[in-house]
Amino acid sequence: MNFQIDLRSDTVTRPSPAMRKAMARADVGDDVFGEDPTVNRLQERAAERMGKEAALFVPSGIMANQLAVRLLTHPGDEVIIEAQAHIFHYEAGAGAALSGIQFYPLPGHRGILEAVLVADAIRTDEYYLPPTRLICLENTHNRGGGTIYPLKKIRAIARMARERGVAMHLDGARIFNASVASGISPEAYARPFDTVSFCLSKGLGAPVGSLICTSRDRFPLLRRLRRMFGGGMRQAGILAAAGIYAMDHNVKRLAEDHANAKKLATALAELPGVSINPDHVETNIVIFDISRSRYSPPQAVEALKKKGVLVVPFGKTLLRAVTHLDVSAKDIAKSIEVFRKIFG
Ligand SMILES: Cc1ncc(COP(=O)(O)O)c(C=O)c1O
């Protein structure tokens, strides 16, 4: 083996020489004083792309999500969420620990919730019930398999939430994947939400950073909470420059990642040891079942690794492969050969 194709996550990308050049040249200042011109530029750009009045640069997607939860709730409130959502599943219990809320997880179909189910889950106004204060959606949906949230379904949930006085947050870690694949603008996806987070360090290829976008009146509290969470950075313009570069150069090309993911899924579907419906692969995440093979997920991960392909186990019978800007169409062709050897 003389190659290694890393399909574990789209977070594994390394900054390109051109991105590093932009970082090295960045004009910087102390962002805790609001004086970093590159951070300010990134925040303006992000707010504009999401159609919001303000945006705040934070170190991670999890911090962006948890700031939204803290911003829009009080301890004892309830937050409706899909049961496989990143905020519920992968954020180390932060909602309870940092905001004192409880989640009400609802079953979705590949991560997508129906408005009727959400409407039924909103509590009535009895003093002995937890007040439903927030609904969180995820677009694209990671554990759902990179599913794009249909805009119609988002709007139906948002309309009902507005009528019932419940706020809406979008975990848009991969909102640009949704946008490029569907042709719907990030702004249209973001409009129904009070807060929207998105990541620079996934498919867009920046080393660090996420943004949380919201209204002007919510911005001062958001900034105070970032301080409280320890997320205020100083000469962060070096990182923001990577983010600006990523937004300028790495959005449209996400279509290549989607095409690579589809190619991989179509090839996997032909292997006797694998079950997958390639129609379910809408963006850059490929989740497939290997229960018909002779491997458990950890064994399969090891066998694939020995042949130069890295993936992650994803539950009792599943593996996940993610395409990204450091994986070419040629790499995908090579990885398909490896999958054939293991599962063919
Ligand atoms: C849907 C989703 N939201 C949030 C995050 C968290 O991002 P970070 O790792 O930057 O905290 C991830 C990370 O994989 C994710 O997939």
The ligand as a MOL file (V3000), in Angstrom:
LIG
                    3D

  0  0  0     0  0            999 V3000
M  V30 BEGIN CTAB
M  V30 COUNTS 16 16 0 0 0
M  V30 BEGIN ATOM
M  V30 1 C -23.9920 18.6670 11.8720 0
M  V30 2 C -22.8380 19.0890 12.7170 0
M  V30 3 N -22.9900 20.0950 13.5810 0
M  V30 4 C -21.9840 20.5220 14.3530 0
M  V30 5 C -20.7440 19.9440 14.2850 0
M  V30 6 C -19.6600 20.4170 15.2190 0
M  V30 7 O -18.6190 21.0470 14.6220 0
M  V30 8 P -17.1850 21.2010 15.3700 0
M  V30 9 O -16.5150 19.8790 15.2330 0
M  V30 10 O -16.5270 22.3200 14.6440 0
M  V30 11 O -17.4640 21.5600 16.7910 0
M  V30 12 C -20.5280 18.8800 13.4030 0
M  V30 13 C -19.1860 18.2480 13.3260 0
M  V30 14 O -18.9640 17.2410 12.7030 0
M  V30 15 C -21.6000 18.4360 12.5960 0
M  V30 16 O -21.4630 17.4100 11.7480 0
M  V30 END ATOM
M  V30 BEGIN BOND
M  V30 1 1 1 2
M  V30 2 1 2 3
M  V30 3 2 2 15
M  V30 4 2 3 4
M  V30 5 1 4 5
M  V30 6 1 5 6
M  V30 7 2 5 12
M  V30 8 1 6 7
M  V30 9 1 7 8
M  V30 10 2 8 9
M  V30 11 1 8 10
M  V30 12 1 8 11
M  V30 13 1 12 13
M  V30 14 1 12 15
M  V30 15 2 13 14
M  V30 16 1 15 16
M  V30 END BOND
M  V30 END CTAB
M  END
